[in-house]
Amino acid sequence: MSKFKLTNKYKAVVIGGSAGSFQGIVKILSNLPANFPLPIIMCLHRLKHVRNGFVEALSIKSIAEVTEPHDKENIKKGKVYLAPANYHMSIELGHYFSLSTEEMINNSRPAIDITLGTGAYVYRDKLIGILLSGANRDGGLGMKFIKDRGGLTIVQEPSECMIDTMPNAALSLTTIDHVLKIDQIVQFLKELDKQYIR
């Protein structure tokens, strides 16, 4: 019996992560069900001057192709998107991305709070937010926005994280629906996939 009460109402998954999250992201992407029905939108802290190699490394492991969206690119089902290095990535009404080089937030650009927060505004209760290992509090406020607007919230089990500051920030700001290890997050996505008729 699953502990997840899932429906097919969800329209997108957003994932935030920083230090220590790369291996978790790889495990999630490499175990995604084929033709996963929702867009997966990732905002990960990364070195701003290193533009090559990161997407390729994720794509090698991922079931679905990983791409960095262009400004004003439409969000499509079944795609995996990664915020480009050194750009904030917002989700806009009309379901497209906008990129900007505004000031850093939480010493970060891209800022996870921006991607999660704008996603919460657009998708409301149809959004799933997942926050992984990280060394600062970026993403905590974004998870609160998702929860406040009726979305489903998941953080990586702090004891499993290389650095637990990020999930603990979310836990201190709002009531998180599920605190899961990476293997459980994979299982969650597999069970979610079963709710959708192709």
PAZA-587617 format. One record per residue (C-alpha): residue in three letters; x, z, y. Coordinates in steps of 0.05 Angstrom, whole numbers, plus 5000, padded with zeros to 4 digits. Layout:
BEGIN
[node "Ala"; [X; Z; Y]]
...
This chain:
BEGIN
[node "Met"; [5000; 5000; 5000]]
[node "Ser"; [5030; 4979; 5066]]
[node "Lys"; [5037; 5030; 5122]]
[node "Phe"; [5030; 4973; 5172]]
[node "Lys"; [4960; 4958; 5198]]
[node "Leu"; [4970; 4885; 5215]]
[node "Thr"; [4925; 4830; 5240]]
[node "Asn"; [4936; 4758; 5260]]
[node "Lys"; [4921; 4772; 5333]]
[node "Tyr"; [4995; 4773; 5353]]
[node "Lys"; [5023; 4714; 5392]]
[node "Ala"; [5097; 4731; 5401]]
[node "Val"; [5154; 4777; 5381]]
[node "Val"; [5206; 4801; 5431]]
[node "Ile"; [5271; 4833; 5408]]
[node "Gly"; [5321; 4870; 5450]]
[node "Gly"; [5390; 4895; 5429]]
[node "Ser"; [5460; 4910; 5454]]
[node "Ala"; [5521; 4943; 5423]]
[node "Gly"; [5515; 4948; 5348]]
[node "Ser"; [5454; 4903; 5343]]
[node "Phe"; [5487; 4838; 5320]]
[node "Gln"; [5487; 4853; 5246]]
[node "Gly"; [5415; 4876; 5249]]
[node "Ile"; [5394; 4812; 5285]]
[node "Val"; [5431; 4770; 5233]]
[node "Lys"; [5395; 4807; 5176]]
[node "Ile"; [5327; 4797; 5210]]
[node "Leu"; [5338; 4723; 5223]]
[node "Ser"; [5367; 4708; 5155]]
[node "Asn"; [5306; 4740; 5121]]
[node "Leu"; [5251; 4710; 5163]]
[node "Pro"; [5196; 4676; 5123]]
[node "Ala"; [5201; 4601; 5127]]
[node "Asn"; [5156; 4572; 5181]]
[node "Phe"; [5145; 4641; 5212]]
[node "Pro"; [5083; 4630; 5256]]
[node "Leu"; [5104; 4665; 5320]]
[node "Pro"; [5158; 4652; 5371]]
[node "Ile"; [5214; 4703; 5368]]
[node "Ile"; [5243; 4716; 5437]]
[node "Met"; [5310; 4753; 5438]]
[node "Cys"; [5345; 4786; 5496]]
[node "Leu"; [5413; 4811; 5474]]
[node "His"; [5470; 4838; 5517]]
[node "Arg"; [5529; 4792; 5510]]
[node "Leu"; [5594; 4774; 5546]]
[node "Lys"; [5574; 4733; 5607]]
[node "His"; [5635; 4688; 5606]]
[node "Val"; [5630; 4671; 5531]]
[node "Arg"; [5580; 4615; 5526]]
[node "Asn"; [5599; 4584; 5460]]
[node "Gly"; [5597; 4611; 5390]]
[node "Phe"; [5543; 4665; 5396]]
[node "Val"; [5483; 4619; 5386]]
[node "Glu"; [5520; 4580; 5333]]
[node "Ala"; [5536; 4644; 5295]]
[node "Leu"; [5463; 4665; 5295]]
[node "Ser"; [5439; 4595; 5277]]
[node "Ile"; [5483; 4592; 5215]]
[node "Lys"; [5448; 4654; 5187]]
[node "Ser"; [5378; 4643; 5214]]
[node "Ile"; [5321; 4612; 5175]]
[node "Ala"; [5297; 4581; 5240]]
[node "Glu"; [5339; 4546; 5293]]
[node "Val"; [5362; 4591; 5349]]
[node "Thr"; [5362; 4559; 5419]]
[node "Glu"; [5376; 4581; 5490]]
[node "Pro"; [5316; 4558; 5531]]
[node "His"; [5320; 4519; 5595]]
[node "Asp"; [5286; 4541; 5659]]
[node "Lys"; [5211; 4524; 5655]]
[node "Glu"; [5215; 4509; 5580]]
[node "Asn"; [5149; 4520; 5543]]
[node "Ile"; [5147; 4574; 5489]]
[node "Lys"; [5128; 4545; 5421]]
[node "Lys"; [5106; 4575; 5356]]
[node "Gly"; [5158; 4584; 5301]]
[node "Lys"; [5218; 4579; 5348]]
[node "Val"; [5273; 4630; 5359]]
[node "Tyr"; [5296; 4636; 5431]]
[node "Leu"; [5357; 4673; 5458]]
[node "Ala"; [5367; 4692; 5531]]
[node "Pro"; [5426; 4652; 5558]]
[node "Ala"; [5489; 4690; 5578]]
[node "Asn"; [5489; 4715; 5650]]
[node "Tyr"; [5415; 4697; 5663]]
[node "His"; [5355; 4741; 5667]]
[node "Met"; [5300; 4710; 5624]]
[node "Ser"; [5227; 4721; 5644]]
[node "Ile"; [5164; 4701; 5607]]
[node "Glu"; [5113; 4670; 5654]]
[node "Leu"; [5038; 4661; 5654]]
[node "Gly"; [5027; 4594; 5621]]
[node "His"; [5076; 4614; 5566]]
[node "Tyr"; [5141; 4586; 5592]]
[node "Phe"; [5209; 4615; 5609]]
[node "Ser"; [5241; 4624; 5677]]
[node "Leu"; [5315; 4639; 5686]]
[node "Ser"; [5348; 4672; 5745]]
[node "Thr"; [5414; 4701; 5768]]
[node "Glu"; [5387; 4759; 5808]]
[node "Glu"; [5424; 4825; 5811]]
[node "Met"; [5441; 4861; 5746]]
[node "Ile"; [5392; 4913; 5720]]
[node "Asn"; [5421; 4971; 5679]]
[node "Asn"; [5488; 4936; 5690]]
[node "Ser"; [5461; 4878; 5650]]
[node "Arg"; [5444; 4805; 5659]]
[node "Pro"; [5403; 4786; 5619]]
[node "Ala"; [5364; 4851; 5626]]
[node "Ile"; [5322; 4869; 5566]]
[node "Asp"; [5272; 4905; 5611]]
[node "Ile"; [5256; 4840; 5647]]
[node "Thr"; [5243; 4800; 5583]]
[node "Leu"; [5202; 4855; 5550]]
[node "Gly"; [5165; 4873; 5614]]
[node "Thr"; [5145; 4802; 5632]]
[node "Gly"; [5126; 4790; 5560]]
[node "Ala"; [5080; 4850; 5562]]
[node "Tyr"; [5047; 4823; 5626]]
[node "Val"; [5034; 4755; 5594]]
[node "Tyr"; [5017; 4772; 5522]]
[node "Arg"; [4986; 4841; 5533]]
[node "Asp"; [4960; 4869; 5466]]
[node "Lys"; [4983; 4806; 5429]]
[node "Leu"; [5058; 4823; 5435]]
[node "Ile"; [5104; 4858; 5386]]
[node "Gly"; [5166; 4890; 5417]]
[node "Ile"; [5227; 4909; 5376]]
[node "Leu"; [5286; 4948; 5405]]
[node "Leu"; [5351; 4955; 5366]]
[node "Ser"; [5418; 4991; 5374]]
[node "Gly"; [5449; 4993; 5443]]
[node "Ala"; [5493; 5034; 5490]]
[node "Asn"; [5450; 5039; 5552]]
[node "Arg"; [5377; 5051; 5569]]
[node "Asp"; [5359; 4978; 5582]]
[node "Gly"; [5296; 4961; 5542]]
[node "Gly"; [5265; 5030; 5544]]
[node "Leu"; [5221; 5015; 5604]]
[node "Gly"; [5203; 4947; 5575]]
[node "Met"; [5179; 4980; 5512]]
[node "Lys"; [5136; 5027; 5553]]
[node "Phe"; [5105; 4967; 5588]]
[node "Ile"; [5089; 4936; 5521]]
[node "Lys"; [5057; 5000; 5496]]
[node "Asp"; [5018; 5010; 5561]]
[node "Arg"; [4988; 4941; 5555]]
[node "Gly"; [4966; 4950; 5483]]
[node "Gly"; [5023; 4916; 5446]]
[node "Leu"; [5057; 4940; 5383]]
[node "Thr"; [5124; 4975; 5390]]
[node "Ile"; [5181; 4984; 5340]]
[node "Val"; [5250; 5015; 5349]]
[node "Gln"; [5307; 5016; 5301]]
[node "Glu"; [5316; 5084; 5268]]
[node "Pro"; [5367; 5119; 5313]]
[node "Ser"; [5406; 5148; 5255]]
[node "Glu"; [5419; 5077; 5230]]
[node "Cys"; [5443; 5051; 5297]]
[node "Met"; [5516; 5043; 5315]]
[node "Ile"; [5496; 5069; 5384]]
[node "Asp"; [5428; 5102; 5390]]
[node "Thr"; [5420; 5106; 5466]]
[node "Met"; [5373; 5046; 5471]]
[node "Pro"; [5321; 5065; 5418]]
[node "Asn"; [5324; 5137; 5442]]
[node "Ala"; [5309; 5114; 5513]]
[node "Ala"; [5246; 5081; 5489]]
[node "Leu"; [5226; 5141; 5447]]
[node "Ser"; [5234; 5186; 5509]]
[node "Leu"; [5190; 5142; 5552]]
[node "Thr"; [5130; 5126; 5507]]
[node "Thr"; [5099; 5136; 5439]]
[node "Ile"; [5130; 5084; 5394]]
[node "Asp"; [5086; 5057; 5337]]
[node "His"; [5141; 5050; 5284]]
[node "Val"; [5212; 5077; 5278]]
[node "Leu"; [5243; 5033; 5224]]
[node "Lys"; [5309; 5015; 5192]]
[node "Ile"; [5329; 4941; 5194]]
[node "Asp"; [5306; 4929; 5122]]
[node "Gln"; [5238; 4958; 5141]]
[node "Ile"; [5234; 4913; 5202]]
[node "Val"; [5247; 4853; 5156]]
[node "Gln"; [5191; 4877; 5111]]
[node "Phe"; [5145; 4886; 5171]]
[node "Leu"; [5156; 4813; 5192]]
[node "Lys"; [5145; 4788; 5121]]
[node "Glu"; [5079; 4826; 5118]]
[node "Leu"; [5059; 4801; 5187]]
[node "Asp"; [5072; 4730; 5164]]
[node "Lys"; [5021; 4737; 5107]]
[node "Gln"; [4966; 4749; 5158]]
[node "Tyr"; [4970; 4678; 5185]]
[node "Ile"; [4936; 4618; 5153]]
[node "Arg"; [4978; 4555; 5157]]
